[in-house]
Amino acid sequence: MISADINDYRIHDNRHTHASQLVSSGMSLAIVGRLLGHTNPMTTQRYAHLADDPLREAAEIMAEKMREWASAPV
């Protein structure tokens, strides 16, 4: 058996890393919650702060569409 010299490690850290990576990649909280077996959506909600980049990207997409609409000939 190989062991690592890791201090302050909890098995829950694997679940947190798994969820954090998925949310940061744009996966919905509903999907992440189901993967983790959460029955209460509020349990998964604590990962919502990690979803800032996908939200920002969605806002930029909409802003670009609005710029296109504003410059389109009438």
N, C-alpha and C positions, 0 to 999 in steps of 0.2 A: 504494500500500500504506500502511495506517495502522499506526503503531507506538506502543507504550505504553512509558512509562519505568518499567519494572518491574525491580527488582534481585533477585537471588538466586531467580529463578524456574526451576523444572525442569518438564519435561513430565509427570513422574511426579506432580507436585502436582495435576494435573487428575484423575488416577486416584484419588489419596488423597481429594480432596474429594468425588468421585463416591461412593466407597465409604462415606465418613464420613456423608454426607447420607442415604444409603439405610439404613445401620445405625441411625442416630439416629432415623429414621422408623419403625423397627420391622421392617424387612426382615430376613429370616433371613440368617445368615452363609453358609449353603449357597447361597442364591440370589445373594447379592452375589459370592461366590467364583466362581460359574459365569459371571456377567456380566463379571467381570474376567479370566476365563480361567485362574483358579488351578487347578492340578491337585492341589495339596496343601492340604487344609483348614487346616493349621497356618499357611499363608501368610495366609489370611483372618482367622484367629483374632486377629491383632493389632488388629483393629477391634472386638473384643468389648467393650472397656472403654467404647465409645460407646453400648452398648445398655442402659445402666443405667435410663433412663426407662421403656422398655417392660417391663423386668423388674419395676420398682417398681409399674407399673400392673397387671401380672398378679398380683402379690402382693396388691395392694389389692382386686382383683376377688375373689380367693379368700377373703380375710379378710371381705369383705362377705357372701359366700355362707355362710361359717361362722357369722357373727352371725345371719343369717336362720335357719339351721338350729337354732341354740341357742335362739332365741326362738319357734320354731314350737311350736304345741300338740302334745302327745304323744297 
